[in-house]
Amino acid sequence: MKSSTEEPALVILDPPRSVFRRKRFLLPFGISAGIALVGAFVLFANGVAALPFQGITIVRAMMASKVEFFSDNEVRRILMANGIQVHLTDSGGSQEIPRTEEAAAYDFVMPSGQVTARQIHDKVGGTPFYPFTTPLVIAAFRDYAEALDGQDVADPQPGKDKLYYTLKMPEFVGLTLDGATWNELPGGDLTNANRIIAQSPDPCRAYSGAAYLALVAFAANNRNVPTAADAKAVGARIKPLFEVEGQFGAGIGRTFFGPDGRTFAPVGVIYEHQYLAYQIRTKERTGAVDPDRVLLYPDAHHHAEPWLIAFSEAGEKVGRLLQENTDLQRRALELGFRLGRAGSASVGTVLTERGIDVPDPGAGDTEAFLPKSEDLTTMIAEVSRCPGGVPL
């Protein structure tokens, strides 16, 4: 019998199911690991990943409207990258920041203007820093500005979008003192029967309210700063501008830029940076500025200079960062501030980069000088009853 030898067959066996499970597990793990490595690289590049090793300094601060700056996510990120986390206390108004040793219980305080800041510094001490400035302005819906333009009370500034006007303050104040209403302006086509005013924050609580009162007094006093001899009389003369407003608010910034802004505050006193930041955000989000909201710059201008007054080494570190850190300076410009003493870069550069008109905040270079604190106190007391007295 003839025998034959068969070659062994090649048999391919299915791998165990566990092998597939391992491969399916390793694939997403590998992707996740890659993403984590990229994220870690970015964090280290920004100086954030090292924070657990270098420690975070908690800094306690009290301020009013500049809470918006320190609440900005990018500002918080930059400070965190430098080992700083700021815990904020909103005073509700710069005039309500203590002018006693209670202020020094914080690492720093930041009133919105130089008059209040100087008083706190004179009474409590501390180290002042001057990170930026912002002019006091009047925000309005366009048809209100055009109605004032028709009365030769406001002049449009150059620009493709016509976002800015120069407001003739003596004429504007005169309209209110004469009892004129918005719907009486010829050619304005306004249905608002209220008396012509700019709604302003409470001068007892907010620096912007007190500073605007000083601007009105300067205009009503033939562009002369009221003194001890006439402060009470000037206060009595301009009182109708503030009485017709009724109950003061703490500020109109959020209200004016809200969906119902026209209903609640068609014309009101704000800081320039609030408007510029709004238009920058609007342009980035929609590709165009909001043409319906404009700014009126008083022809006698006042630049508010928020001081950061530090009472500790940690507070001083924040002050130095705001004055020297280029990333924080750039972010301040993007939030509409002017750098003032802190640097040479211009908010106009940020606006031009985004194709937004650049305003002229000081047309004519006339500055409305604020009266001495005691004389401003006299006028505030004449215009408004401050609970507990005038804080200035």
VOTORTOR-686630 format. One record per residue (C-alpha): residue in one letter; y, z, x. Coordinates in steps of 0.5 Angstrom, whole numbers. Layout:
% residues N
+----+-------+-------+-------+
: aa : north :    up :  east :
+----+-------+-------+-------+
:  a :     Y :     Z :     X :
...
+----+-------+-------+-------+
% end
This chain:
% residues 392
+----+-------+-------+-------+
: aa : north :    up :  east :
+----+-------+-------+-------+
:  m :     0 :     0 :     0 :
:  k :     6 :    -2 :     3 :
:  s :    12 :     3 :     3 :
:  s :    19 :     2 :     3 :
:  t :    25 :     7 :     5 :
:  e :    31 :     7 :     1 :
:  e :    38 :     9 :     4 :
:  p :    41 :    15 :     1 :
:  a :    46 :    14 :    -5 :
:  l :    53 :    16 :    -4 :
:  v :    55 :    20 :    -9 :
:  i :    62 :    22 :   -11 :
:  l :    63 :    29 :   -14 :
:  d :    68 :    31 :   -19 :
:  p :    72 :    36 :   -16 :
:  p :    72 :    43 :   -19 :
:  r :    78 :    44 :   -24 :
:  s :    81 :    49 :   -20 :
:  v :    83 :    44 :   -15 :
:  f :    87 :    41 :   -20 :
:  r :    90 :    47 :   -22 :
:  r :    92 :    49 :   -15 :
:  k :    95 :    42 :   -14 :
:  r :    99 :    42 :   -21 :
:  f :   102 :    49 :   -19 :
:  l :   104 :    47 :   -12 :
:  l :   108 :    41 :   -15 :
:  p :   113 :    45 :   -19 :
:  f :   113 :    50 :   -14 :
:  g :   115 :    45 :    -8 :
:  i :   120 :    42 :   -12 :
:  s :   123 :    49 :   -14 :
:  a :   123 :    51 :    -7 :
:  g :   126 :    45 :    -5 :
:  i :   132 :    47 :   -10 :
:  a :   132 :    54 :    -7 :
:  l :   133 :    52 :     0 :
:  v :   139 :    47 :    -2 :
:  g :   142 :    53 :    -6 :
:  a :   141 :    57 :    -1 :
:  f :   144 :    53 :     4 :
:  v :   150 :    52 :     0 :
:  l :   151 :    59 :    -1 :
:  f :   151 :    60 :     6 :
:  a :   156 :    55 :     7 :
:  n :   161 :    58 :     2 :
:  g :   160 :    65 :     5 :
:  v :   157 :    68 :    -1 :
:  a :   150 :    69 :     1 :
:  a :   152 :    74 :     6 :
:  l :   155 :    78 :     2 :
:  p :   149 :    83 :     0 :
:  f :   149 :    84 :     8 :
:  q :   156 :    85 :     9 :
:  g :   158 :    89 :     3 :
:  i :   163 :    88 :    -3 :
:  t :   169 :    92 :    -4 :
:  i :   171 :    94 :   -11 :
:  v :   179 :    93 :   -12 :
:  r :   182 :    97 :   -18 :
:  a :   188 :    93 :   -20 :
:  m :   193 :    94 :   -26 :
:  m :   197 :    88 :   -28 :
:  a :   200 :    84 :   -34 :
:  s :   200 :    76 :   -35 :
:  k :   197 :    75 :   -28 :
:  v :   191 :    78 :   -31 :
:  e :   190 :    70 :   -32 :
:  f :   190 :    69 :   -25 :
:  f :   185 :    74 :   -23 :
:  s :   180 :    72 :   -29 :
:  d :   180 :    65 :   -26 :
:  n :   172 :    64 :   -24 :
:  e :   174 :    60 :   -18 :
:  v :   179 :    65 :   -16 :
:  r :   174 :    70 :   -17 :
:  r :   169 :    66 :   -13 :
:  i :   174 :    66 :    -7 :
:  l :   175 :    73 :    -7 :
:  m :   168 :    75 :    -7 :
:  a :   166 :    70 :    -1 :
:  n :   171 :    74 :     2 :
:  g :   168 :    81 :     0 :
:  i :   173 :    83 :    -5 :
:  q :   171 :    84 :   -13 :
:  v :   177 :    86 :   -17 :
:  h :   177 :    90 :   -23 :
:  l :   183 :    89 :   -28 :
:  t :   186 :    94 :   -32 :
:  d :   191 :    90 :   -37 :
:  s :   197 :    94 :   -38 :
:  g :   199 :    89 :   -44 :
:  g :   206 :    88 :   -41 :
:  s :   209 :    89 :   -34 :
:  q :   214 :    94 :   -37 :
:  e :   208 :    98 :   -38 :
:  i :   206 :    99 :   -31 :
:  p :   207 :   106 :   -29 :
:  r :   213 :   107 :   -25 :
:  t :   210 :   114 :   -22 :
:  e :   205 :   116 :   -18 :
:  e :   200 :   114 :   -23 :
:  a :   201 :   107 :   -21 :
:  a :   198 :   109 :   -14 :
:  a :   192 :   111 :   -17 :
:  y :   190 :   103 :   -17 :
:  d :   189 :    99 :   -10 :
:  f :   195 :    95 :   -13 :
:  v :   199 :    93 :   -18 :
:  m :   202 :    86 :   -20 :
:  p :   208 :    86 :   -25 :
:  s :   210 :    79 :   -27 :
:  g :   217 :    79 :   -24 :
:  q :   222 :    82 :   -18 :
:  v :   226 :    87 :   -22 :
:  t :   220 :    91 :   -25 :
:  a :   217 :    90 :   -18 :
:  r :   223 :    93 :   -14 :
:  q :   223 :    99 :   -19 :
:  i :   216 :   101 :   -18 :
:  h :   216 :   100 :   -10 :
:  d :   223 :   104 :   -10 :
:  k :   220 :   110 :   -14 :
:  v :   212 :   109 :   -11 :
:  g :   212 :   106 :    -5 :
:  g :   207 :   101 :    -3 :
:  t :   206 :    95 :     1 :
:  p :   209 :    89 :    -3 :
:  f :   206 :    82 :    -2 :
:  y :   210 :    75 :    -5 :
:  p :   204 :    70 :    -7 :
:  f :   207 :    66 :   -12 :
:  t :   213 :    64 :   -16 :
:  t :   214 :    61 :   -23 :
:  p :   220 :    59 :   -27 :
:  l :   222 :    62 :   -34 :
:  v :   221 :    56 :   -39 :
:  i :   221 :    55 :   -47 :
:  a :   215 :    51 :   -49 :
:  a :   216 :    47 :   -55 :
:  f :   213 :    42 :   -60 :
:  r :   216 :    35 :   -58 :
:  d :   220 :    34 :   -65 :
:  y :   224 :    40 :   -64 :
:  a :   226 :    38 :   -57 :
:  e :   228 :    31 :   -60 :
:  a :   232 :    35 :   -65 :
:  l :   236 :    39 :   -60 :
:  d :   236 :    32 :   -56 :
:  g :   240 :    29 :   -62 :
:  q :   245 :    35 :   -62 :
:  d :   246 :    34 :   -54 :
:  v :   243 :    41 :   -53 :
:  a :   237 :    38 :   -49 :
:  d :   237 :    32 :   -44 :
:  p :   230 :    29 :   -43 :
:  q :   228 :    29 :   -35 :
:  p :   225 :    23 :   -32 :
:  g :   218 :    21 :   -33 :
:  k :   213 :    17 :   -36 :
:  d :   211 :    22 :   -41 :
:  k :   217 :    25 :   -42 :
:  l :   214 :    32 :   -42 :
:  y :   220 :    36 :   -39 :
:  y :   227 :    37 :   -42 :
:  t :   233 :    41 :   -39 :
:  l :   236 :    46 :   -44 :
:  k :   244 :    47 :   -45 :
:  m :   243 :    55 :   -46 :
:  p :   250 :    56 :   -48 :
:  e :   250 :    51 :   -53 :
:  f :   243 :    53 :   -55 :
:  v :   245 :    60 :   -56 :
:  g :   251 :    58 :   -60 :
:  l :   247 :    55 :   -65 :
:  t :   243 :    61 :   -67 :
:  l :   250 :    65 :   -67 :
:  d :   252 :    60 :   -72 :
:  g :   246 :    61 :   -76 :
:  a :   244 :    54 :   -76 :
:  t :   237 :    53 :   -78 :
:  w :   232 :    48 :   -75 :
:  n :   232 :    43 :   -82 :
:  e :   239 :    43 :   -81 :
:  l :   239 :    39 :   -75 :
:  p :   241 :    32 :   -76 :
:  g :   236 :    27 :   -75 :
:  g :   231 :    32 :   -73 :
:  d :   227 :    31 :   -79 :
:  l :   224 :    38 :   -79 :
:  t :   222 :    42 :   -85 :
:  n :   223 :    49 :   -81 :
:  a :   228 :    53 :   -85 :
:  n :   228 :    58 :   -80 :
:  r :   234 :    60 :   -76 :
:  i :   234 :    56 :   -69 :
:  i :   231 :    61 :   -64 :
:  a :   226 :    61 :   -58 :
:  q :   221 :    66 :   -60 :
:  s :   220 :    71 :   -54 :
:  p :   216 :    77 :   -52 :
:  d :   218 :    84 :   -53 :
:  p :   223 :    86 :   -48 :
:  c :   221 :    93 :   -48 :
:  r :   214 :    91 :   -46 :
:  a :   214 :    84 :   -42 :
:  y :   218 :    82 :   -36 :
:  s :   219 :    75 :   -39 :
:  g :   222 :    78 :   -45 :
:  a :   227 :    82 :   -41 :
:  a :   228 :    76 :   -37 :
:  y :   230 :    72 :   -43 :
:  l :   234 :    77 :   -46 :
:  a :   238 :    77 :   -39 :
:  l :   238 :    69 :   -39 :
:  v :   241 :    69 :   -46 :
:  a :   246 :    75 :   -44 :
:  f :   248 :    70 :   -38 :
:  a :   250 :    64 :   -43 :
:  a :   253 :    68 :   -48 :
:  n :   258 :    71 :   -43 :
:  n :   261 :    65 :   -40 :
:  r :   256 :    65 :   -35 :
:  n :   258 :    71 :   -32 :
:  v :   253 :    77 :   -31 :
:  p :   254 :    83 :   -35 :
:  t :   256 :    89 :   -32 :
:  a :   257 :    96 :   -34 :
:  a :   264 :    95 :   -37 :
:  d :   261 :    90 :   -42 :
:  a :   253 :    90 :   -42 :
:  k :   253 :    94 :   -49 :
:  a :   258 :    89 :   -52 :
:  v :   254 :    83 :   -50 :
:  g :   248 :    86 :   -52 :
:  a :   251 :    87 :   -59 :
:  r :   254 :    80 :   -59 :
:  i :   247 :    77 :   -58 :
:  k :   243 :    82 :   -62 :
:  p :   242 :    77 :   -68 :
:  l :   238 :    72 :   -63 :
:  f :   233 :    77 :   -63 :
:  e :   234 :    81 :   -70 :
:  v :   232 :    74 :   -74 :
:  e :   225 :    74 :   -70 :
:  g :   223 :    81 :   -73 :
:  q :   217 :    84 :   -70 :
:  f :   216 :    82 :   -63 :
:  g :   210 :    80 :   -60 :
:  a :   207 :    81 :   -53 :
:  g :   207 :    74 :   -51 :
:  i :   206 :    67 :   -54 :
:  g :   202 :    63 :   -49 :
:  r :   195 :    63 :   -52 :
:  t :   198 :    62 :   -59 :
:  f :   203 :    56 :   -57 :
:  f :   197 :    52 :   -54 :
:  g :   192 :    54 :   -59 :
:  p :   190 :    49 :   -65 :
:  d :   195 :    53 :   -70 :
:  g :   201 :    53 :   -65 :
:  r :   206 :    49 :   -69 :
:  t :   205 :    54 :   -75 :
:  f :   205 :    61 :   -71 :
:  a :   210 :    59 :   -65 :
:  p :   213 :    52 :   -65 :
:  v :   218 :    54 :   -60 :
:  g :   217 :    60 :   -55 :
:  v :   219 :    63 :   -48 :
:  i :   213 :    63 :   -43 :
:  y :   212 :    62 :   -36 :
:  e :   212 :    55 :   -33 :
:  h :   205 :    56 :   -30 :
:  q :   202 :    57 :   -36 :
:  y :   204 :    50 :   -39 :
:  l :   202 :    46 :   -32 :
:  a :   195 :    49 :   -32 :
:  y :   194 :    47 :   -39 :
:  q :   196 :    40 :   -38 :
:  i :   192 :    40 :   -32 :
:  r :   186 :    42 :   -36 :
:  t :   188 :    37 :   -41 :
:  k :   188 :    31 :   -36 :
:  e :   182 :    33 :   -33 :
:  r :   178 :    34 :   -40 :
:  t :   181 :    28 :   -44 :
:  g :   184 :    24 :   -38 :
:  a :   191 :    24 :   -41 :
:  v :   196 :    30 :   -42 :
:  d :   198 :    33 :   -49 :
:  p :   204 :    29 :   -51 :
:  d :   206 :    33 :   -57 :
:  r :   207 :    40 :   -53 :
:  v :   213 :    39 :   -48 :
:  l :   218 :    44 :   -43 :
:  l :   225 :    46 :   -44 :
:  y :   228 :    48 :   -37 :
:  p :   234 :    53 :   -38 :
:  d :   240 :    50 :   -35 :
:  a :   241 :    56 :   -31 :
:  h :   234 :    58 :   -29 :
:  h :   231 :    64 :   -27 :
:  h :   224 :    64 :   -22 :
:  a :   220 :    70 :   -24 :
:  e :   217 :    73 :   -17 :
:  p :   210 :    77 :   -18 :
:  w :   210 :    82 :   -13 :
:  l :   203 :    85 :   -11 :
:  i :   204 :    92 :    -9 :
:  a :   199 :    95 :    -5 :
:  f :   197 :   102 :    -5 :
:  s :   191 :   102 :     0 :
:  e :   188 :    98 :     5 :
:  a :   183 :    94 :     0 :
:  g :   190 :    92 :    -4 :
:  e :   193 :    90 :     2 :
:  k :   187 :    86 :     4 :
:  v :   188 :    82 :    -3 :
:  g :   195 :    81 :    -2 :
:  r :   194 :    78 :     5 :
:  l :   189 :    73 :     2 :
:  l :   193 :    71 :    -3 :
:  q :   199 :    70 :     2 :
:  e :   194 :    67 :     7 :
:  n :   188 :    64 :     5 :
:  t :   189 :    56 :     4 :
:  d :   183 :    56 :    -2 :
:  l :   187 :    61 :    -6 :
:  q :   193 :    58 :    -5 :
:  r :   190 :    51 :    -7 :
:  r :   187 :    54 :   -13 :
:  a :   194 :    58 :   -15 :
:  l :   197 :    51 :   -15 :
:  e :   192 :    48 :   -19 :
:  l :   193 :    54 :   -24 :
:  g :   201 :    52 :   -24 :
:  f :   204 :    57 :   -20 :
:  r :   209 :    55 :   -14 :
:  l :   208 :    58 :    -7 :
:  g :   215 :    61 :    -6 :
:  r :   215 :    65 :     0 :
:  a :   207 :    64 :     1 :
:  g :   207 :    57 :     3 :
:  s :   210 :    50 :     4 :
:  a :   205 :    46 :    -1 :
:  s :   208 :    44 :    -7 :
:  v :   205 :    44 :   -14 :
:  g :   208 :    37 :   -15 :
:  t :   203 :    35 :   -10 :
:  v :   197 :    37 :   -15 :
:  l :   201 :    34 :   -21 :
:  t :   202 :    27 :   -17 :
:  e :   195 :    27 :   -15 :
:  r :   193 :    28 :   -23 :
:  g :   198 :    23 :   -25 :
:  i :   202 :    28 :   -29 :
:  d :   210 :    28 :   -29 :
:  v :   213 :    33 :   -24 :
:  p :   219 :    37 :   -27 :
:  d :   225 :    39 :   -24 :
:  p :   226 :    47 :   -26 :
:  g :   233 :    48 :   -23 :
:  a :   237 :    42 :   -25 :
:  g :   244 :    43 :   -23 :
:  d :   242 :    49 :   -18 :
:  t :   245 :    54 :   -23 :
:  e :   241 :    61 :   -22 :
:  a :   242 :    66 :   -28 :
:  f :   243 :    72 :   -24 :
:  l :   240 :    78 :   -27 :
:  p :   244 :    84 :   -29 :
:  k :   243 :    91 :   -25 :
:  s :   237 :    95 :   -28 :
:  e :   242 :   100 :   -31 :
:  d :   246 :    94 :   -35 :
:  l :   240 :    91 :   -37 :
:  t :   237 :    97 :   -40 :
:  t :   243 :    98 :   -44 :
:  m :   243 :    91 :   -47 :
:  i :   235 :    92 :   -48 :
:  a :   237 :    99 :   -52 :
:  e :   242 :    95 :   -56 :
:  v :   237 :    89 :   -58 :
:  s :   231 :    93 :   -59 :
:  r :   228 :   100 :   -60 :
:  c :   223 :   101 :   -55 :
:  p :   218 :   107 :   -57 :
:  g :   219 :   112 :   -51 :
:  g :   226 :   109 :   -49 :
:  v :   227 :   103 :   -45 :
:  p :   222 :   103 :   -39 :
:  l :   227 :   100 :   -34 :
+----+-------+-------+-------+
% end
